[in-house]
Structure formats: C-alpha cells, structure tokens
Amino acid sequence: MFADHQKALAAAPRPRMSLQFAMKTARRIALALLLAVAGAHRLPAPIFEEPTPRPVTKPKTESKSAPAAETGMNSRSVQVVLTENTRAAILYLKNYVQTYENMPFAGKSDVHPDEILMQLRQTLSTRFSNVSILSVGSSSRSGGLTMLFDLQAHVGSISFTANTVSFIATFKTNSGRTIQTISASGKSTIPYPAFGTQFPKAASRAFADFSQKLNATR
C-alpha cells in the first residue's frame, strides 16, 4: 500500500515554475554575468606622475674682468721733456721776435714762440687724457709715458725764402725703453711783399703732420 502511494506521487504531474519567477531569475543571472565581466575588464585607475622639481639655481653673476693694463701707446698720460735743441729753437724764435719788433716801424711780428708748445699740448690731448710739459727744473712724475720733444725751427729772411719747422717725438716707457718715434715737418714761404713771415703756417703744417702720424700709431 505504501508502495502504491509512492508510485502515485511519482506519477502525479509536478507544478510548473511561474513565468514571472523565471524572468526574475534570468535577470539576476544576466546582472551577475555583467558585473563579473565588468570587474574582469575594469581599466586600472590612471596614474598621475608628479613632475620632478627642478633644482633651484642661483642667477649667474657676470664676472667683470679687470681692465687691461695701460701699456705702450695705450697709456692715458704723457709727460713731455724738452731737449736742449728745443730750448735753443724756442730761444731763437723769441730773439727773432725781439729783434724784429725793435726795428723802426716794424710793428708786431707774426712769429709766436709760445704757440709751439700750445699746439704740441693740443695735439697730444687728442690721444692722451693727461698731458704735462716739464719746464726747466721741474721733476718728472712716475706713471704714463715720457715723450722727448726735439725741435728745429727757422724763419726766412726775405720774400720767397722758406720758414721751416721740424721735430722728432720719441716716446719712452718708465723703464726708458723707446716704443715709438715720430718725425714731423712743415714749411711755408715768406710772401712778396713781406708784410708777414707766414711762419705760423709752417708750424701748423708740422703739427698736422704729427697729429696724423700719432693717430695711426697703436
């Protein structure tokens, strides 16, 4: 009898799962699969690299090199020493002026001995910032160059004769070594009639020659 009851239960039709329950189950399965796939292929979080800080560098200070020592003709100062020939030439010009102006009705001479040294100083000042001309008995100073000024001068006697000015400038270092020698000259002619000697033209031409040669030296 008990066996017959078991057979009856086995033969009885099983109740079918409802459609709504089946759909919910399918959705849950699909959702679980999606989550599994999403978790498996999730991209790694982006990595942010912080820039490496640059070392702090102090601004470079330009090192100023010391100015080059003043050597040779680049010196800024020069002292002029008058030679015996120069003193004799200037004395000759002064005597000429005195003799001429003592003549009756002669008037003033156009020869000006003092302008020789004035023109010399003016010409040297275009090259050197400090120019000194030593007078007789004055002591020389140290520093800069020394220039020996050796002058020759002559004033013509009558019309058509020549006035001449020539000199040699010898530049020496403190040790006495000669580094440059410049010779210059100028010439003019006493006109006719001889209302003047035109000697200043000869002096100006000589110093113009000297200035050109001095500026060409290095």
C-alpha positions, 0 to 999 in steps of 0.5 A, spaced: 500 500 500 505 504 501 508 502 495 502 504 491 502 511 494 509 512 492 508 510 485 502 515 485 506 521 487 511 519 482 506 519 477 502 525 479 504 531 474 509 536 478 507 544 478 510 548 473 515 554 475 511 561 474 513 565 468 514 571 472 519 567 477 523 565 471 524 572 468 526 574 475 531 569 475 534 570 468 535 577 470 539 576 476 543 571 472 544 576 466 546 582 472 551 577 475 554 575 468 555 583 467 558 585 473 563 579 473 565 581 466 565 588 468 570 587 474 574 582 469 575 588 464 575 594 469 581 599 466 586 600 472 585 607 475 590 612 471 596 614 474 598 621 475 606 622 475 608 628 479 613 632 475 620 632 478 622 639 481 627 642 478 633 644 482 633 651 484 639 655 481 642 661 483 642 667 477 649 667 474 653 673 476 657 676 470 664 676 472 667 683 470 674 682 468 679 687 470 681 692 465 687 691 461 693 694 463 695 701 460 701 699 456 705 702 450 701 707 446 695 705 450 697 709 456 692 715 458 698 720 460 704 723 457 709 727 460 713 731 455 721 733 456 724 738 452 731 737 449 736 742 449 735 743 441 728 745 443 730 750 448 735 753 443 729 753 437 724 756 442 730 761 444 731 763 437 724 764 435 723 769 441 730 773 439 727 773 432 721 776 435 725 781 439 729 783 434 724 784 429 719 788 433 725 793 435 726 795 428 723 802 426 716 801 424 716 794 424 710 793 428 708 786 431 711 780 428 707 774 426 712 769 429 709 766 436 714 762 440 709 760 445 704 757 440 709 751 439 708 748 445 700 750 445 699 746 439 704 740 441 699 740 448 693 740 443 695 735 439 697 730 444 690 731 448 687 728 442 690 721 444 692 722 451 687 724 457 693 727 461 698 731 458 704 735 462 710 739 459 716 739 464 719 746 464 726 747 466 727 744 473 721 741 474 721 733 476 718 728 472 712 724 475 712 716 475 706 713 471 704 714 463 709 715 458 715 720 457 715 723 450 722 727 448 720 733 444 726 735 439 725 741 435 728 745 429 725 751 427 727 757 422 724 763 419 726 766 412 729 772 411 726 775 405 720 774 400 720 767 397 725 764 402 722 758 406 720 758 414 721 751 416 719 747 422 721 740 424 721 735 430 722 728 432 717 725 438 720 719 441 716 716 446 719 712 452 716 707 457 718 708 465 723 703 464 726 708 458 725 703 453 723 707 446 716 704 443 715 709 438 718 715 434 715 720 430 718 725 425 714 731 423 715 737 418 712 743 415 714 749 411 711 755 408 714 761 404 715 768 406 710 772 401 712 778 396 711 783 399 713 781 406 708 784 410 708 777 414 713 771 415 707 766 414 711 762 419 705 760 423 703 756 417 709 752 417 708 750 424 701 748 423 703 744 417 708 740 422 703 739 427 698 736 422 703 732 420 704 729 427 697 729 429 696 724 423 702 720 424 700 719 432 693 717 430 695 711 426 700 709 431 697 703 436 
